[in-house]
């Protein structure tokens, strides 16, 4: 049994390295987008000249709370409290879905209430759609990962694998939280 757990830890190490490469690549993508925004808006003299939809603020709150609930799920997993782990994972998934809905509502507000579209004469406004859409794709991946982690907890997979899933999910989800806060503050400062 101890030998199997040690082999699992060794086999999972490579997957963790791939996760860090993916996170670094995603970070560079968002850094490139914000740099492109700065270069374009500085060179063209176009700012956003909009007020961000309030749903973006609420989605930020939902995402920050989801990171707290995911932390609580990780703590419960370390204590072998599967019921608490599952409850906190359900809450985290729900908050992730709420984030998704609020973001889509933000696009609705931009397009139909503020008449700001993806294809806009002021291309800096297009950056809002592109950055938030790419982040939303990452959120969808994170929700799928959360569901997989929850499924493993429900099936009572071996503790080494359960903790590994929690760790990988937490790394990715907290990264998404940090990236969103960065994007949101960046957009606020440039509105």
C-alpha positions as CSV (number, residue, x, y, z in Angstrom):
1,X,0.0,0.0,0.0
2,X,2.7,2.5,1.0
3,X,4.6,1.6,-2.2
4,X,1.5,2.3,-4.3
5,X,1.0,5.7,-2.7
6,X,4.7,6.6,-3.3
7,X,4.3,5.6,-7.0
8,X,1.2,7.7,-7.3
9,X,3.0,10.7,-5.9
10,X,5.8,10.3,-8.4
11,X,3.5,9.8,-11.3
12,X,1.5,12.8,-10.4
13,X,4.5,15.1,-10.2
14,X,4.8,15.4,-14.0
15,X,1.2,16.4,-14.3
16,X,1.7,19.2,-11.8
17,X,4.6,20.5,-13.9
18,X,2.4,20.5,-17.0
19,X,-0.2,22.5,-14.9
20,X,2.4,25.1,-14.0
21,X,3.4,25.4,-17.7
22,X,-0.3,25.9,-18.6
23,X,-0.7,28.6,-15.9
24,X,2.4,30.4,-17.1
25,X,1.2,30.3,-20.7
26,X,-2.2,31.6,-19.7
27,X,-0.6,34.3,-17.6
28,X,1.4,35.4,-20.7
29,X,-1.7,35.4,-22.8
30,X,-3.5,37.8,-20.5
31,X,-0.3,39.9,-20.1
32,X,0.0,40.1,-23.9
33,X,-3.7,41.2,-24.1
34,X,-3.3,43.9,-21.5
35,X,-0.1,45.1,-23.1
36,X,-1.8,45.2,-26.5
37,X,-4.6,47.2,-24.9
38,X,-2.1,49.7,-23.5
39,X,-0.2,50.0,-26.7
40,X,-3.3,50.4,-28.8
41,X,-5.0,52.9,-26.5
42,X,-1.8,54.9,-26.1
43,X,-1.1,55.1,-29.8
44,X,-4.6,55.7,-30.9
45,X,-5.6,58.0,-28.1
46,X,-8.7,55.9,-27.6
47,X,-9.7,55.0,-24.1
48,X,-12.6,52.7,-23.1
49,X,-14.8,55.7,-22.2
50,X,-17.3,53.4,-20.6
51,X,-18.4,52.4,-17.2
52,X,-18.0,48.7,-16.6
53,X,-21.3,46.9,-15.9
54,X,-22.0,46.3,-12.2
55,X,-22.4,42.6,-12.9
56,X,-18.6,42.5,-13.3
57,X,-18.3,43.7,-9.7
58,X,-20.7,41.1,-8.4
59,X,-18.9,38.4,-10.4
60,X,-15.7,39.4,-8.8
61,X,-17.2,39.0,-5.4
62,X,-18.6,35.6,-6.4
63,X,-15.2,34.5,-7.6
64,X,-13.4,35.7,-4.4
65,X,-15.9,33.8,-2.2
66,X,-15.5,30.7,-4.4
67,X,-11.7,30.7,-3.6
68,X,-12.5,30.8,0.1
69,X,-15.0,27.9,-0.2
70,X,-12.5,25.9,-2.3
71,X,-9.9,26.5,0.5
72,X,-12.4,25.1,3.0
73,X,-13.0,22.1,0.7
74,X,-9.2,21.5,0.6
75,X,-9.0,21.7,4.4
76,X,-11.9,19.3,4.7
77,X,-10.2,16.9,2.3
78,X,-7.0,16.9,4.4
79,X,-9.1,16.0,7.4
80,X,-10.8,13.2,5.5
81,X,-14.1,14.9,6.0
82,X,-15.6,14.0,2.6
83,X,-19.1,15.4,3.4
84,X,-17.7,18.8,4.1
85,X,-15.4,18.6,1.2
86,X,-18.3,17.8,-1.1
87,X,-20.5,20.6,0.3
88,X,-17.8,23.2,-0.1
89,X,-17.1,21.9,-3.7
90,X,-20.8,22.2,-4.5
91,X,-20.8,25.8,-3.2
92,X,-17.6,26.6,-5.2
93,X,-19.1,25.1,-8.4
94,X,-22.3,27.2,-7.8
95,X,-20.3,30.3,-7.4
96,X,-18.3,29.5,-10.5
97,X,-21.6,29.2,-12.4
98,X,-22.8,32.4,-10.9
99,X,-19.6,34.1,-12.1
100,X,-20.3,32.7,-15.6
101,X,-23.9,34.0,-15.6
102,X,-22.9,37.4,-14.3
103,X,-20.2,37.7,-17.0
104,X,-22.6,36.9,-19.8
105,X,-25.1,39.4,-18.3
106,X,-22.2,41.9,-18.3
107,X,-21.8,41.3,-22.1
108,X,-25.6,41.7,-22.5
109,X,-25.4,45.0,-20.6
110,X,-22.5,46.2,-22.7
111,X,-24.2,45.2,-26.0
112,X,-27.8,45.9,-25.5
113,X,-27.9,48.6,-22.9
114,X,-24.7,50.5,-23.6
115,X,-24.5,49.7,-27.3
116,X,-20.8,48.6,-27.1
117,X,-20.1,45.7,-29.4
118,X,-17.3,43.3,-30.0
119,X,-16.7,45.0,-33.3
120,X,-16.5,48.6,-32.3
121,X,-14.9,51.7,-34.1
122,X,-13.0,52.1,-30.8
123,X,-11.1,48.8,-30.8
124,X,-10.1,49.2,-27.1
125,X,-13.7,48.3,-26.3
126,X,-13.2,45.0,-28.2
127,X,-10.5,44.2,-25.8
128,X,-13.1,44.0,-23.0
129,X,-14.9,41.3,-24.8
130,X,-11.8,39.4,-25.8
131,X,-10.2,39.4,-22.3
132,X,-13.4,38.5,-20.5
133,X,-14.3,35.8,-23.0
134,X,-10.9,34.1,-22.7
135,X,-11.1,34.3,-19.0
136,X,-14.6,32.8,-19.2
137,X,-13.2,29.9,-21.2
138,X,-10.7,29.2,-18.4
139,X,-13.6,29.4,-15.9
140,X,-15.5,26.8,-17.8
141,X,-12.4,24.6,-17.7
142,X,-12.1,25.2,-14.0
143,X,-15.8,24.3,-13.4
144,X,-15.2,21.0,-15.3
145,X,-12.2,20.4,-13.1
146,X,-14.2,21.2,-9.9
147,X,-16.9,18.7,-11.0
148,X,-14.2,16.0,-11.6
149,X,-12.8,16.7,-8.1
150,X,-16.3,16.5,-6.6
151,X,-16.9,13.2,-8.5
152,X,-13.7,11.7,-7.1
153,X,-14.7,12.7,-3.6
154,X,-18.1,11.2,-4.0
155,X,-16.6,8.0,-5.3
156,X,-14.1,8.0,-2.4
157,X,-11.0,7.7,-4.6
158,X,-7.8,6.9,-2.7
159,X,-6.7,9.8,-0.4
160,X,-3.5,10.5,-2.3
161,X,-5.5,11.0,-5.5
162,X,-8.2,13.0,-3.7
163,X,-5.6,15.4,-2.3
164,X,-3.8,15.6,-5.6
165,X,-7.1,16.6,-7.4
166,X,-7.9,19.1,-4.7
167,X,-4.4,20.6,-4.9
168,X,-4.4,20.8,-8.7
169,X,-8.0,22.2,-8.8
170,X,-7.1,24.8,-6.1
171,X,-4.0,25.9,-7.9
172,X,-5.9,26.5,-11.1
173,X,-9.0,28.0,-9.5
174,X,-7.0,30.5,-7.4
175,X,-5.0,31.4,-10.5
176,X,-8.3,32.2,-12.3
177,X,-9.3,34.3,-9.3
178,X,-6.0,36.3,-9.4
179,X,-6.2,36.8,-13.1
180,X,-9.8,38.0,-12.9
181,X,-8.9,40.5,-10.2
182,X,-6.0,41.7,-12.3
183,X,-8.2,42.1,-15.4
184,X,-11.1,43.7,-13.4
185,X,-8.7,46.3,-11.8
186,X,-7.0,46.9,-15.1
187,X,-10.3,47.6,-16.8
188,X,-11.5,49.8,-13.9
189,X,-8.3,51.8,-14.1
190,X,-8.7,52.2,-17.9
191,X,-12.4,52.9,-18.1
